[in-house]
Amino acid sequence: MTPSTLDPAAAMVELDTAADSHATTDGPRRPASMLWLYLTTLALGLGLWWLAAARSGNALVPSPVQVAIAAWELALDGSLFANAAASLGRVLTGFVLGVALAIPAGFLMGWYRLARGLVEPWVQFMRTVPPLALIPLVIVILGIGEDAKVFVIFLASFLACVLATYQGVRNVDNTLVNAARVLGADDFTIFRRVVVPASTPFIFVGMRVALGSAWATLVASELIAAPTGLGRMMQVATQFLQTDRIVVGIIMIGLLGFVMDRLLLWAERRLTSWQEVRG
């Protein structure tokens, strides 16, 4: 009889060590060649964009050079960074609040039948209602200030993340849970050492989906009575047929969203280094 058989705590440590032994040892999961693929697809995209603008014959279709000039002008007068900062602040606030509530709610729904029965029907109901459809009601109740915009972003982020967290808890292998119980682990230890690590990949997937929903909802909310923001900047440019500035706003949203998504992906790799994934 081994010491771990007598000591449940030591046995749990041995289980963790065994799980870590399956982690990949090939270094970074994303090879360095991916950078060249990114640069290649960027060059191809710019080339196709320039070709389409040149062959369209429509003065309202801006070329990459025209968009770069418009971005430079907006950067010089400071409006580009001011609008980007306003939009980024709204997204971060709504996204963080939504995820902060979605993760514990998803854990409760997945771990307790009572919470699942009480909360899941409302989550599923609200998930079928687009957050953009709530904007008129939110404006009537909360007004046209920052609270209304942040609330709509919060709701979109929450609904996207809570289901992923719930599904992650539901997909935990019962064999692991039963093995931990046999080794003497209590419910809190099982939750902390088994359920949370196994659910983490699902949580990050939900966070990445929630991030996209947050940015999509932000632009729509800023189109209605927003003093600043990238959506507002694009709306003003639309009134004057400044399509180059509209494209600048689109690119800024894409860049900010891409950077935030890469940060989430980096955090996921650090927190789930034990997971074997394809490179």
N, C-alpha and C positions, 0 to 999 in steps of 0.2 A: 504494500500500500504506500503510495507516494505521499509526501507532505501536502501536496495540493488537494488530495482527497480529504484530508482532515481540515484544511484551512480554506474556506470558500473564497476569502479575499485573495489568497495566493493563486487559487484556481482562476479567478477572473483575470489576474495579471497574465497568467499563462495563455489564456484565450486571446487577450489583446496582443501578446507577443506573436502568437501563431498567426493572427490576422495580419499583423505588420509584415510578416515574412513573405506574404503574397504580394506586397507592393512592388511596383515596377522599379527596376534598377538601371534603366537605360538612360537616366538623366532626364532632361526636360522632355515633356510629352510632345511638345510642338517643335519639330526640327527647325533648324535655322533656315532651311530652304523655304519655309513658309513666308519669310519676309520677302524673298524674291518673287514669290507668287503674288503677294499683296501688291508689290510695286508693278509687276507685270499687268495685273488686272486693272490697276489704277491707270496705267499708261494706255491700255486698250480702251478703257471707258472714256478717257479724255479725247482720244483719237476719234472714237465713234461720235462723241458729242460734237466735236469740231466739224466733222464731216456732215453730220445731220444739219447743223446750223448753216453751213456753207451751201448745202444743196436745197434747203427749204425755200430760199428766196423770200422768207417772211422776216421783216425787220423786227418783229416782236419775239423772235426766237433768238435769244442771246448766245453768243459764242463764249468759250472759256475765257478768252481775253477780255471781253466786255464785262463778264462777271467778276473777273479779277480786278479790273479797274473800279467797278462799283464797290467791291469789298474794300479796296484801298481807300476810296473816298469816305465810306462809312466809318472805317477805322480811324481816319484822320480827324473827323469831327467828333469821335467818341461815341456816336450813337449805336454803333454795332456792339461794342462791348457793354454799354449800359443796358441795351435791350437783352443781350445774351445773359447778363448777370441777373436781370429781373426774372427771366424765364427759368434759368437754372435754380434760382432760389425757390421759386414756386414748385418746381418739380422735386427738388430735394426734400422740401418740407412735406409735401403730400405723399411722396414715395416712402420716406422714413416712417411717417405716422402709419401709413397703410400696412407696411411690412411688420412694424412693431406690434400691431394688433393682430395681423393675419397669422403670424407664427404661433403664438400661444393659442389662438382660437382653433387653428388647424390641429395642433397637438391634442387639445381637449376633445375635438370632434372625433379624432382617430382613436383616442385611448379610452374614452368613456361613452358608453351607449346612450346615456342620458343626455349628454351634451350634443351628441350627434343627432338625436331625435329632435332636440329643441332648436338647434341652430342650422343644421343642414338644409331643411326646407326653405328657410329664408335666404340662405346663401344661393341656393339654386334658383330661387325666384328672381333675386336681384341680378344674378349673373345673366339672365336672359334679357334684362332691360339695359340697353346701352347707356352708359353714363352721360353721353351727350344728350339723350332724351330728357335727362333730369335737369339740364342747365336752366331752362325757363323757370321751373319750380324753385330751384336753388336761388336764382336771382330774386324771385319774389320774396323768399323767406330771408335770405342772408344779404340781399342787396348786390351791388356790383363791385364790392371791394375785394380785398385779397382773400377774405374768408371763403367766399363763394368759389373762387378758383381753386384754392387749396383743398376744399372739401371734395370737389369733383375729382381732382387728381387722387386724393386719398381713397375715395370709393373705388376708382378704377384699379389702383394698386392693390387694395385689400382683396377684391374679388379675384384677381389673377393669382395672388400668392396663397390665399387661404386654401384653395382646392388642391394646389400642388403639395402643400404641407400635409393636409389631410390624407392625400393619396400616399404620400411617403410613409406616414405612420401605419396606414392600412397594409402596405406592402412589406412591412418588416417580417422576416422569416420567423414563423412560429417555432421552428426548431431551435433558433438562437434563444428565444425567450424561454422555452421550456428547459433548455440546457442551463441557462442562468438560474432558473428556479431550483433545479436539481442540485446545483452547486451552492445553494443557500442564499442567493441574492434576494433582497427585498424588492418591492415594487419601485422604490425610488432609484435603487442601484440599477435595476433593469432599464428603467426609463433613461437614466443618465448614461449608462455604458453601452446599451444596445439600441434603444429606440432612436435616441437623438443622433448618434453617428450614422445609422442606417437611413435616416430621413434627410440628412444634410444635403445629399445631391439633389433630391426632389425640391428642397427649399430653395436652393440656388437657381434651379430651373424656373421655379415660380417667381423668384425675384427678377430674373432677366425678362420674363414675360411681362411682369408688372411694370418694369422700367419702360418697355415699349408702349404699354397702355398709358402710362403717365405722360409721356411726351405727346402721344397722339391726342389725349384729352386736353392737354395744356393749350395746344395751338387752337383748338376749337373754342376753349373758354376765353382765350385772349382776343378772339375776334369780336367779342361782345364787350364793349365799354371798358377796354383795358388801356390805361394811360401809357404803359410801357410793355415791352416784351417783343419777342421775335414774331409772334403772331400778329401783334399790332403793327409792327414795322412792315410786314408783308401786306397787311390790309391797306395801309396808307399807300404803299407802292402800287397796289392794284388800282387804286383810284386814279393814279397818274400814268398807268400803263408802263410802269418801270419794271419790266419783267426781269431785268438783270438783278435788281435788288430783291425781287421775289426769290430768285434762284439762290442768292446769297443767304437769305433766311433759311431756305431749305437745306443748304449745305451746312450751315451752322448747327441746325437741329440734328442733322445726321452725324456731324462730327462729335458734338457733345454726347449724344446718345451712344455712339460707338465707343468713345473713351470710357464712359461709365460702365458699359457692358464689359469692356476688357478688364476693368478693375474688379468687377464681380467675378469674372472668370478666373482672374489671378487669385482672388480670395478663395474661390472654390477649390482650386488646385492645392492651395496651402492647407486647407482644412480637411480635404479628402484625399490626402496623399496616399492613403492605404488602398484606395480604389484602383482596380485595374481597368484601364480604358484603352481604346485603340488610339494610336498616335495620329 
